[in-house]
Amino acid sequence: MAEAIQELLLAPDQGVPGSPDYAKILVVEAETGIGKSLAYLVPAILSGKRVVVSTATINLQDQLIEKELPLLGRILGKEIPAVCVKGRQNYLCLYRWFQYRSSPQLSIVDNDECDRIEKWLKRTETGDRAELDWLADRSPLWPKISAHSHQCLGGECPESGSCFINRLRRNAAAARILVVNHHLYFSDLSLRQRGYGELLPRHEAVIFDEAHHLESVATTFFGRSFSQYQVYDLIGDLTQQAQTELPPTIADRLVGQGQGVKQRVDRFATLFPAIRGRFNLKEFVHQQKDWHEEVVLVAEGLQRLADDIASCSREYENWHAIENRTRELRENLLFVGLPEPEVMSESYVYWYERRERAVSLSATPVDVAEDLRTTLYSGVPNCIFTSATLATAHNFDFICKRLGLASSVTTLQLKSPFDYQKRTILYVPEKQFPEPSSEGYAARLNEYIESLLSITAGRALILFTSFKGMDGVAEYLQERLAYPVLVQGTASRARLLSRFREEIDSVLLAVASFWEGVDIPGESLSSVIIDKLPFEVPSDPVVQARMQAITNAGGNPFFDLQVPRAVLALRQGVGRLMRSSRDAGMIAVMDTRLFTKQYGRVFLKSMPPSPVVRNLEDVQSFFDELEKN
């Protein structure tokens, strides 16, 4: 893997910058145990190029900065100029801080927190909130003082000389290795696309680790959205800035107008049903007689507010950023809510989301391949994609198509060095076990999981495709098991994983994020049990639109989209079992469709080479043998 990356990085550039075929591209699947982070860091460091390493999780960012890069520095005998760059909202904005600190409306609680931050500011070099381990994750204070891009005054800011973001930019410009996350990278890419600069300096290569997440992240940043939360943030910042910078009469008028916009947006949100979830916006709009008028009323309110702010910015400094935010909100509302006929094409899916306290409207690209070709592949000379799970049924056709890569792109598939044949089994219930859609499935699932846990003596991670499924099994097991039963949602992720690791016979039930990033070697995790094949919910408007696009192109959306995405998700879940060469245990997939459906063969072909067993007696024999050895 290291040699393949080195070869790519040292090869001469191809094509012309700005053309979609400019980038040299390598796709590498490196299964658990390969050591992929060292395999890409060594050639990246030795190349002498500025390389961005982009990851999906903070855990991997921390691992690279705190473990791998210092290790390589010791091995190579030199200091490696590396910087971890996080999203702007992770850093304190000095201008907003001084504004907030001087506000006459601080509460006693805020004052206590402010005093602690004041002391911290005297010693911090970075302004990174990660240093404030006492500050709650959902602290209401931090959003008021953090450095969001849409609140930045740029060169007009009186604190620009001391700014933590500017300091970070200077450090990043001097570094050869930049460690970022996918959200920051694509935020930077989309801002460049619209002509704005961001945090990341120009670089000669990007390495995407955990690259199976890229399509969903890119989808977020190449789309447009308008939400109540965005309006609330805007009005909150406007109010704070007006009260500290403007004469009372002007401030009162501007704040009053802002509150009027907020009330209008709240009324607009009442048009949408109270049921939570994501829904098709086009279908909803067809049922609304006054939709056009309602959108225009909000847009006109934002226009008047922007014009009033513009008159302030001519007389008082530092108001351009809020004016620009107001105009951008209006543009996004019109783009999503009242698109021009030529814009409202099949290339976007329009949808809305109702959460507990807010509504958001979004226009999302159905296919991000073209956006990637015109931004990423045309601007960065070397692009490397790697993950433990990129292939389906031993080929890269699916991921390459979704990411807009040519079928001729160079690929490399490296199998895990772990001995799955001798140290693991794959259990699938016998033919008589009901399929997930059958009426008796839930009851039999409960009984079989209980039986498996009695064989494994707990020590299991049980992964579910829905909270409903998880809650049903949790309720059943808690009444019957002697082992500790840990359930997602009852404590923080970190706390649950810590208990699971320490209490060796415990059982952890989870959904969603626990399918990835759970790294627990040793006997605490001796079996991974998965309730059913992880197909996405087909009612999601973005999934629906992508399925329709495949149908329109003459393809089969089930086999061309749903099956490959479910295969990659299943492989992530299964990968939680073997985390070191000394690990051993059982993978259990409680879904007989692996053998009863034609598409089951695609899943089986993508699984580790574990011997398959179909009855509980063979599971018992396997664990008896493990115990003996």
VEXLOSE-80467 format. One line per 10 residues: number of its first residue (from 1); their letters; for each residue x, y, z of C-alpha. Coordinates in Angstrom, 3 decimals, decimal comma. Layout:
NUM = A = X/Y/Z | ...
END
This chain:
1 = MAEAIQELLL = 0,000/0,000/0,000 | 2,814/2,397/0,900 | 4,612/1,623/-2,370 | 1,461/2,215/-4,437 | 0,895/5,597/-2,734 | 4,540/6,572/-3,145 | 4,399/5,702/-6,844 | 1,338/7,913/-7,286 | 2,822/10,856/-5,367 | 6,146/10,753/-7,231
11 = APDQGVPGSP = 4,656/10,359/-10,726 | 4,554/13,542/-12,855 | 1,294/15,501/-12,912 | -1,152/14,615/-15,667 | -3,555/16,766/-17,666 | -4,252/20,447/-17,169 | -5,302/22,047/-13,846 | -9,013/22,813/-14,063 | -9,854/19,824/-16,261 | -11,863/16,946/-14,684
21 = DYAKILVVEA = -9,118/14,381/-15,454 | -6,340/16,410/-13,826 | -6,036/14,321/-10,634 | -4,077/11,087/-10,434 | -6,275/8,764/-8,358 | -5,732/5,634/-6,276 | -8,470/3,655/-4,476 | -7,257/1,300/-1,727 | -9,319/-1,031/0,419 | -7,164/-2,012/3,394
31 = ETGIGKSLAY = -8,991/-4,333/5,777 | -8,473/-4,375/9,545 | -4,898/-5,190/10,547 | -3,146/-3,761/7,465 | -1,996/-0,603/9,280 | -3,299/1,732/6,594 | -2,629/4,979/8,466 | 1,115/4,216/8,635 | 1,002/2,980/5,038 | -0,167/6,364/3,758
41 = LVPAILSGKR = 1,652/8,621/6,251 | 5,151/7,321/5,421 | 5,041/8,096/1,665 | 3,154/11,349/2,367 | 5,943/12,545/4,685 | 8,771/11,365/2,416 | 7,215/12,963/-0,689 | 7,969/16,473/0,565 | 4,575/17,605/-0,711 | 1,891/19,366/1,305
51 = VVVSTATINL = -0,624/16,577/1,970 | -4,052/16,832/3,570 | -5,280/13,743/5,425 | -9,057/13,830/5,814 | -10,895/11,489/8,183 | -14,544/10,905/9,105 | -14,064/10,792/12,872 | -12,361/12,853/15,574 | -11,020/9,588/17,055 | -8,928/8,924/13,952
61 = QDQLIEKELP = -7,756/12,558/13,801 | -6,558/12,307/17,413 | -4,896/8,955/16,737 | -2,930/10,367/13,786 | -1,799/13,502/15,650 | -1,126/11,920/19,061 | 0,205/8,461/18,110 | 1,130/7,761/14,467 | 2,854/11,043/13,550 | 4,978/11,232/16,760
71 = LLGRILGKEI = 5,927/7,557/16,238 | 7,054/8,248/12,658 | 8,935/11,330/13,832 | 10,963/9,142/16,213 | 11,557/6,483/13,533 | 12,608/8,999/10,867 | 14,629/11,000/13,374 | 13,077/14,336/12,458 | 10,248/16,589/13,475 | 7,237/16,290/11,187
81 = PAVCVKGRQN = 5,516/19,642/10,601 | 1,899/18,526/11,076 | -1,182/20,489/12,142 | -4,673/19,317/13,071 | -7,237/21,692/11,587 | -10,784/21,523/12,913 | -13,944/23,339/11,867 | -13,991/27,044/12,764 | -16,760/26,533/15,325 | -14,219/24,659/17,495
91 = YLCLYRWFQY = -12,237/27,876/18,080 | -13,074/30,933/20,176 | -13,645/34,231/18,314 | -11,976/37,022/20,285 | -14,203/39,717/18,787 | -17,419/37,875/19,726 | -15,921/37,044/23,124 | -15,210/40,693/23,991 | -18,683/41,634/22,747 | -20,298/38,983/24,886
101 = RSSPQLSIVD = -18,157/39,737/27,952 | -19,254/43,374/27,894 | -22,952/42,520/27,598 | -25,017/43,886/30,522 | -27,292/40,813/30,417 | -24,855/38,160/31,669 | -26,340/35,757/34,206 | -24,528/34,542/37,340 | -23,939/31,151/35,671 | -22,539/32,814/32,559
111 = NDECDRIEKW = -20,275/34,975/34,732 | -18,754/31,912/36,400 | -18,064/30,271/33,014 | -16,783/33,561/31,624 | -14,290/33,920/34,478 | -12,918/30,453/33,733 | -12,618/31,250/30,027 | -10,893/34,544/30,864 | -8,181/32,634/32,771 | -7,892/30,064/29,970
121 = LKRTETGDRA = -7,376/32,798/27,347 | -4,244/33,958/29,172 | -2,540/30,608/28,562 | -4,080/29,008/25,444 | -2,132/29,024/22,188 | -4,959/27,666/20,003 | -8,325/28,845/21,368 | -9,559/25,273/20,794 | -12,600/24,369/22,894 | -11,229/20,830/23,299
131 = ELDWLADRSP = -8,961/22,320/25,977 | -12,072/23,225/28,026 | -12,836/19,747/29,331 | -15,233/21,243/31,908 | -17,470/22,893/29,267 | -20,566/20,791/28,513 | -20,978/19,439/24,975 | -24,199/21,381/24,523 | -23,135/24,499/26,365 | -25,378/27,440/25,335
141 = LWPKISAHSH = -22,389/29,750/25,866 | -20,021/28,346/23,240 | -22,157/29,097/20,119 | -22,236/32,745/21,241 | -18,438/33,096/21,280 | -17,176/30,621/18,651 | -15,709/31,504/15,253 | -18,340/30,517/12,660 | -17,388/31,516/9,110 | -20,636/33,398/8,476
151 = QCLGGECPES = -19,919/35,633/11,490 | -16,313/36,443/10,565 | -15,481/40,115/9,897 | -12,263/39,200/8,059 | -9,811/42,060/7,623 | -12,294/44,514/9,189 | -12,109/42,752/12,563 | -10,339/44,781/15,278 | -8,996/41,517/16,762 | -7,559/40,124/13,505
161 = GSCFINRLRR = -3,980/40,467/14,764 | -4,637/38,146/17,736 | -7,232/35,924/15,995 | -6,888/32,183/16,688 | -8,186/31,351/13,190 | -5,564/33,570/11,561 | -2,892/31,958/13,747 | -4,185/28,527/12,673 | -4,019/29,606/9,011 | -0,375/30,640/9,445
171 = NAAAARILVV = 0,488/27,342/11,140 | -1,347/25,398/8,416 | 0,511/27,300/5,692 | 3,834/26,240/7,267 | 2,862/22,571/7,769 | 3,494/19,723/5,323 | 0,849/17,381/6,795 | -2,623/18,723/7,595 | -5,084/16,482/9,440 | -8,731/17,490/8,932
181 = NHHLYFSDLS = -12,163/15,868/8,844 | -14,355/15,293/5,786 | -16,860/17,983/6,813 | -14,155/20,646/6,998 | -12,569/19,532/3,726 | -15,824/19,685/1,776 | -16,845/22,918/3,464 | -13,569/24,369/2,220 | -14,142/22,893/-1,254 | -17,676/24,275/-1,576
191 = LRQRGYGELL = -16,570/27,744/-0,385 | -13,782/27,768/-2,965 | -16,361/26,776/-5,573 | -18,337/29,930/-4,672 | -15,240/32,134/-4,696 | -14,552/32,372/-0,947 | -11,322/31,385/0,804 | -11,267/29,160/3,887 | -8,879/27,546/6,321 | -6,946/25,144/4,118
201 = PRHEAVIFDE = -3,950/26,263/2,069 | -3,356/24,932/-1,435 | -2,091/21,355/-1,303 | -0,642/18,834/-3,730 | -2,392/15,720/-2,420 | -5,354/14,649/-0,342 | -5,754/11,274/1,351 | -9,320/10,413/2,344 | -9,328/7,836/5,123 | -12,739/6,305/5,963
211 = AHHLESVATT = -13,607/7,227/2,359 | -16,849/5,222/2,366 | -18,442/8,319/3,994 | -17,513/10,723/1,215 | -20,681/10,621/-0,866 | -22,957/11,495/2,060 | -20,637/14,285/3,285 | -20,224/15,768/-0,206 | -24,012/15,673/-0,626 | -24,404/17,988/2,380
221 = FFGRSFSQYQ = -21,970/20,621/1,146 | -22,916/20,716/-2,530 | -26,558/21,403/-1,624 | -28,374/24,458/-0,219 | -30,562/24,800/2,881 | -32,707/27,245/4,842 | -33,754/26,604/8,444 | -35,325/28,191/11,492 | -32,066/27,587/13,394 | -30,118/29,658/10,828
231 = VYDLIGDLTQ = -32,575/32,526/11,290 | -32,403/32,240/15,093 | -28,582/32,375/14,979 | -28,678/35,411/12,709 | -31,144/37,346/14,881 | -29,235/36,410/18,052 | -25,954/37,727/16,626 | -27,653/40,833/15,223 | -29,224/41,604/18,613 | -25,973/41,161/20,525
241 = QAQTELPPTI = -23,960/43,269/18,077 | -26,604/46,020/17,870 | -26,871/46,383/21,654 | -23,092/46,747/22,079 | -22,233/48,828/18,986 | -25,203/50,986/17,933 | -26,971/53,986/19,497 | -30,108/52,814/21,388 | -32,617/54,235/18,877 | -30,977/52,534/15,881
251 = ADRLVGQGQG = -30,369/49,334/17,845 | -34,006/49,121/18,964 | -35,263/49,618/15,406 | -32,919/46,981/13,946 | -33,567/44,458/16,729 | -37,327/45,004/16,383 | -37,118/44,345/12,660 | -35,068/41,200/13,320 | -37,674/39,940/15,780 | -40,341/40,580/13,142
261 = VKQRVDRFAT = -38,459/38,353/10,670 | -38,115/35,679/13,335 | -41,870/35,737/14,021 | -42,627/35,540/10,295 | -40,338/32,504/9,947 | -42,024/30,864/12,962 | -45,414/31,373/11,300 | -44,020/29,933/8,069 | -42,862/26,835/9,993 | -46,431/26,192/11,203
271 = LFPAIRGRFN = -47,389/25,334/7,590 | -45,532/22,037/8,012 | -47,075/18,996/9,739 | -45,916/18,306/13,316 | -44,756/14,758/12,530 | -40,954/14,500/12,727 | -38,816/13,194/9,887 | -37,625/13,953/6,340 | -40,245/14,397/3,613 | -40,508/15,302/-0,070
281 = LKEFVHQQKD = -40,908/19,088/-0,424 | -42,338/19,032/-3,978 | -45,205/16,787/-2,875 | -45,887/19,019/0,128 | -45,844/22,227/-1,971 | -48,449/20,817/-4,384 | -50,894/20,647/-1,462 | -50,348/24,295/-0,391 | -52,515/26,930/-2,087 | -50,557/29,934/-0,782
291 = WHEEVVLVAE = -47,023/28,508/-0,872 | -45,615/31,134/-3,235 | -47,025/34,001/-1,178 | -45,764/32,524/2,118 | -42,213/32,132/0,803 | -42,235/35,632/-0,676 | -43,362/37,135/2,656 | -40,333/35,632/4,432 | -37,991/36,604/1,579 | -39,259/40,197/1,614
301 = GLQRLADDIA = -38,743/40,411/5,386 | -35,138/39,246/4,976 | -34,637/41,714/2,099 | -35,843/44,678/4,170 | -33,685/43,573/7,099 | -30,620/43,276/4,840 | -31,240/46,757/3,398 | -31,528/48,242/6,919 | -28,309/46,512/7,984 | -26,624/47,882/4,826
311 = SCSREYENWH = -27,531/51,432/5,870 | -25,890/50,710/9,268 | -22,765/49,285/7,653 | -22,238/52,559/5,766 | -22,133/54,481/9,050 | -20,825/51,868/11,528 | -18,100/49,251/11,080 | -18,342/45,443/11,230 | -21,874/45,043/9,833 | -21,025/43,646/6,393
321 = AIENRTRELR = -20,843/40,030/7,643 | -24,368/40,100/9,114 | -25,696/41,820/5,990 | -24,147/39,109/3,786 | -25,590/36,348/5,985 | -29,064/37,871/5,721 | -28,868/38,084/1,926 | -27,502/34,540/1,673 | -30,373/33,214/3,818 | -32,854/34,908/1,473
331 = ENLLFVGLPE = -31,121/33,446/-1,606 | -31,131/29,947/-0,093 | -34,831/30,220/0,778 | -35,699/31,208/-2,797 | -33,381/28,551/-4,274 | -35,019/25,779/-2,276 | -38,561/27,123/-1,860 | -39,172/28,864/-5,207 | -36,603/27,531/-7,668 | -36,617/28,804/-11,225
341 = PEVMSESYVY = -37,987/26,187/-13,670 | -34,566/25,713/-15,262 | -32,983/25,154/-11,811 | -35,656/22,797/-10,488 | -34,297/19,923/-12,507 | -33,964/16,269/-11,699 | -30,382/16,957/-10,583 | -31,686/18,136/-7,173 | -34,059/16,549/-4,696 | -36,092/19,054/-2,663
351 = WYERRERAVS = -37,084/17,981/0,843 | -37,899/19,291/4,283 | -37,114/18,025/7,759 | -39,262/18,553/10,829 | -37,338/18,264/14,095 | -38,624/18,770/17,606 | -38,272/22,548/17,559 | -37,467/23,576/14,008 | -38,063/23,047/10,292 | -35,393/23,083/7,588
361 = LSATPVDVAE = -35,727/23,071/3,773 | -33,000/21,562/1,583 | -32,063/21,126/-2,066 | -29,645/18,214/-2,333 | -27,806/17,013/-5,459 | -29,031/13,572/-6,504 | -25,562/12,729/-7,795 | -22,353/14,338/-6,477 | -20,106/12,787/-9,138 | -20,119/15,867/-11,386
371 = DLRTTLYSGV = -19,512/18,239/-8,449 | -16,494/16,161/-7,433 | -15,149/16,170/-10,980 | -15,418/19,952/-11,316 | -14,051/20,828/-7,855 | -11,868/18,091/-6,358 | -10,457/16,157/-9,328 | -9,829/19,317/-11,342 | -7,970/21,128/-8,563 | -5,893/18,619/-6,536
381 = PNCIFTSATL = -3,199/16,722/-8,486 | -3,204/13,590/-6,275 | -6,282/11,997/-4,643 | -6,129/8,801/-2,584 | -9,250/7,072/-1,236 | -8,897/4,411/1,427 | -11,055/2,535/3,938 | -11,499/-0,930/5,382 | -14,740/-1,154/3,361 | -14,887/0,141/-0,216
391 = ATAHNFDFIC = -15,512/-2,985/-2,308 | -18,729/-4,951/-2,776 | -18,351/-8,577/-3,906 | -14,604/-7,929/-4,446 | -14,945/-5,049/-6,921 | -14,942/-1,249/-6,710 | -17,579/-0,531/-9,378 | -20,138/0,877/-6,937 | -17,896/3,301/-5,027 | -16,176/4,484/-8,215
401 = KRLGLASSVT = -19,487/5,250/-9,885 | -20,891/7,103/-6,853 | -17,718/9,226/-6,547 | -17,440/9,978/-10,270 | -14,281/7,932/-10,824 | -13,496/6,316/-14,174 | -13,701/2,520/-14,311 | -10,019/2,533/-15,361 | -8,898/4,145/-12,063 | -6,087/2,311/-10,216
411 = TLQLKSPFDY = -7,413/0,161/-7,362 | -5,799/-2,038/-4,730 | -7,528/-4,506/-2,411 | -5,626/-5,774/0,635 | -7,184/-8,525/2,716 | -6,932/-8,652/6,492 | -3,950/-10,645/7,812 | -6,144/-11,999/10,632 | -6,926/-15,726/10,580 | -10,714/-15,673/10,129
421 = QKRTILYVPE = -10,703/-19,318/8,969 | -9,419/-20,687/12,262 | -10,371/-18,013/14,783 | -13,951/-17,096/13,806 | -17,281/-18,482/12,657 | -20,210/-16,876/10,831 | -23,517/-17,973/12,304 | -26,750/-17,623/10,303 | -29,902/-19,285/11,724 | -31,241/-22,391/10,040
431 = KQFPEPSSEG = -33,678/-22,267/7,116 | -36,786/-22,442/9,351 | -35,910/-19,162/11,100 | -38,426/-16,449/10,034 | -37,365/-13,601/7,737 | -37,379/-10,059/9,222 | -40,716/-9,178/7,591 | -42,437/-12,254/9,089 | -44,795/-11,916/12,046 | -42,872/-14,285/14,311
441 = YAARLNEYIE = -39,427/-12,775/13,647 | -39,153/-10,552/16,759 | -40,057/-13,339/19,210 | -37,643/-15,843/17,636 | -34,902/-13,220/17,441 | -35,185/-12,632/21,197 | -34,980/-16,355/21,967 | -32,034/-17,033/19,651 | -30,025/-14,052/20,878 | -30,559/-15,220/24,466
451 = SLLSITAGRA = -29,324/-18,701/23,483 | -26,247/-17,285/21,725 | -25,385/-15,119/24,743 | -25,595/-18,092/27,067 | -22,988/-19,824/24,861 | -20,680/-16,809/24,591 | -21,087/-15,858/28,292 | -22,187/-12,349/27,329 | -19,224/-10,525/25,766 | -21,316/-9,405/22,780
461 = LILFTSFKGM = -21,926/-6,289/20,744 | -25,455/-6,500/19,305 | -26,073/-4,116/16,401 | -29,522/-3,108/15,184 | -30,883/-1,349/12,125 | -33,500/0,575/14,155 | -34,118/1,878/17,682 | -37,420/-0,015/17,727 | -35,633/-3,316/17,148 | -33,004/-2,489/19,769
471 = DGVAEYLQER = -35,557/-1,495/22,412 | -37,567/-4,691/21,930 | -34,551/-6,978/22,401 | -33,213/-4,849/25,294 | -36,470/-5,167/27,200 | -36,485/-8,945/26,672 | -32,850/-9,478/27,712 | -32,890/-7,212/30,769 | -35,471/-9,471/32,399 | -33,555/-12,678/31,683
481 = LAYPVLVQGT = -29,781/-12,143/31,553 | -27,430/-12,344/34,504 | -24,894/-10,274/32,530 | -24,856/-6,442/32,528 | -27,010/-5,201/29,610 | -25,822/-1,827/28,283 | -28,144/0,033/25,900 | -27,363/2,975/23,644 | -29,042/6,138/24,923 | -28,781/5,265/28,616
491 = ASRARLLSRF = -25,324/6,890/28,894 | -22,798/8,628/26,651 | -21,119/6,603/23,906 | -17,741/6,928/25,640 | -19,167/5,769/28,994 | -20,947/2,770/27,447 | -17,823/1,639/25,596 | -15,707/2,086/28,722 | -18,083/-0,111/30,776 | -18,305/-2,662/27,954
501 = REEIDSVLLA = -14,517/-2,887/27,862 | -14,125/-3,149/31,655 | -17,064/-5,451/32,489 | -15,922/-8,457/30,493 | -19,220/-10,388/30,515 | -21,374/-7,377/29,551 | -23,614/-7,077/26,482 | -23,908/-3,819/24,534 | -26,961/-3,096/22,339 | -26,648/-0,238/19,848
511 = VASFWEGVDI = -27,579/1,254/16,475 | -26,150/3,740/13,946 | -22,741/5,139/14,997 | -21,758/1,960/16,891 | -21,557/0,071/13,573 | -18,268/1,948/13,089 | -15,375/3,135/15,237 | -15,841/0,594/18,043 | -12,351/-0,775/18,640 | -12,305/-3,239/21,544
521 = PGESLSSVII = -9,676/-5,977/21,211 | -9,642/-8,850/23,697 | -12,258/-11,059/25,285 | -14,721/-8,270/26,165 | -15,903/-8,473/22,569 | -16,146/-12,126/21,565 | -19,206/-11,905/19,343 | -20,898/-9,400/17,066 | -24,604/-10,095/16,530 | -26,473/-8,188/13,795
531 = DKLPFEVPSD = -30,265/-8,298/13,755 | -30,751/-8,020/9,966 | -29,230/-6,809/6,720 | -28,841/-3,002/7,025 | -30,913/-1,745/4,096 | -31,630/1,999/4,182 | -35,175/3,229/4,687 | -36,485/3,677/1,105 | -38,925/6,408/2,195 | -36,091/8,929/2,705
541 = PVVQARMQAI = -36,512/11,568/-0,049 | -32,809/11,597/-1,001 | -32,686/7,791/-1,259 | -35,920/7,839/-3,274 | -34,532/10,414/-5,699 | -31,335/8,433/-6,212 | -33,325/5,262/-6,830 | -35,522/7,102/-9,348 | -32,462/8,486/-11,165 | -31,087/4,943/-11,554
551 = TNAGGNPFFD = -34,472/3,732/-12,842 | -34,597/6,611/-15,347 | -31,146/5,634/-16,598 | -32,336/2,055/-17,202 | -30,713/0,567/-14,104 | -32,036/-1,469/-11,186 | -32,044/0,720/-8,023 | -32,210/-2,260/-5,676 | -29,116/-3,994/-7,058 | -27,312/-0,827/-8,173
561 = LQVPRAVLAL = -27,783/1,225/-4,972 | -29,553/-0,419/-2,050 | -27,660/-3,721/-2,026 | -24,142/-2,207/-2,372 | -24,813/0,390/0,351 | -26,168/-2,317/2,671 | -23,113/-4,499/1,929 | -20,717/-1,706/2,945 | -22,707/-1,046/6,134 | -22,738/-4,763/7,021
571 = RQGVGRLMRS = -18,987/-5,027/6,449 | -18,447/-2,105/8,849 | -20,516/-3,820/11,542 | -18,831/-7,192/11,041 | -15,431/-5,483/11,245 | -15,968/-4,742/14,948 | -15,070/-8,349/15,898 | -11,427/-8,843/14,886 | -9,336/-5,892/16,066 | -6,037/-7,730/16,657
581 = SRDAGMIAVM = -4,371/-10,977/15,563 | -5,139/-12,545/18,975 | -8,893/-11,901/18,792 | -11,379/-14,698/18,123 | -15,123/-15,154/18,186 | -18,435/-15,272/16,329 | -20,120/-13,069/13,760 | -23,890/-13,706/13,801 | -26,246/-12,277/11,178 | -29,805/-13,137/12,188
591 = DTRLFTKQYG = -31,169/-12,883/8,658 | -31,784/-16,007/6,562 | -32,076/-13,897/3,402 | -28,313/-14,427/3,124 | -29,250/-17,906/1,849 | -32,866/-17,618/0,684 | -32,518/-14,596/-1,644 | -30,451/-14,212/-4,790 | -28,839/-11,021/-3,503 | -27,708/-12,871/-0,350
601 = RVFLKSMPPS = -24,773/-14,213/-2,362 | -23,457/-10,655/-2,864 | -23,414/-10,171/0,930 | -21,799/-13,563/1,598 | -19,146/-12,937/-1,057 | -18,277/-9,645/0,686 | -17,925/-11,150/4,185 | -14,682/-12,320/5,833 | -13,712/-15,953/5,078 | -15,229/-17,267/8,322
611 = PVVRNLEDVQ = -16,594/-20,846/8,290 | -20,413/-20,739/8,153 | -22,457/-22,598/10,784 | -26,260/-22,857/10,825 | -27,052/-24,420/14,228 | -26,432/-23,616/17,880 | -24,639/-26,919/18,555 | -21,821/-25,892/16,198 | -21,611/-22,488/17,899 | -21,256/-24,265/21,263
621 = SFFDELEKN = -18,521/-26,545/19,881 | -16,589/-23,582/18,495 | -16,569/-21,754/21,847 | -15,736/-24,979/23,730 | -12,704/-25,356/21,477 | -11,719/-21,699/21,996 | -11,958/-22,166/25,766 | -9,815/-25,290/25,591 | -7,103/-23,507/23,617
END
